[in-house]
Amino acid sequence: ADRFDHAQLSSSMIANVICDALKDDLELSRKNARSLVQQRYRNAKPSYNKLWRGREKAIAQLFGS
């Protein structure tokens, strides 16, 4: 059940996937963020906007908003 279409892949899910990586490297690139998401959710092709929102949510989780 690890197959997601783009609608099901939320920015919160993206945030959860990239949170630890961001903790280590706040300059985490979108390309690296996307490959982390694709490792976790096989067929995911997150949009630029969704990756960006996920990154902002992850930063808010790490540092408070």
Beta strands, then each sheet from edge to edge (+ up, - down):
end
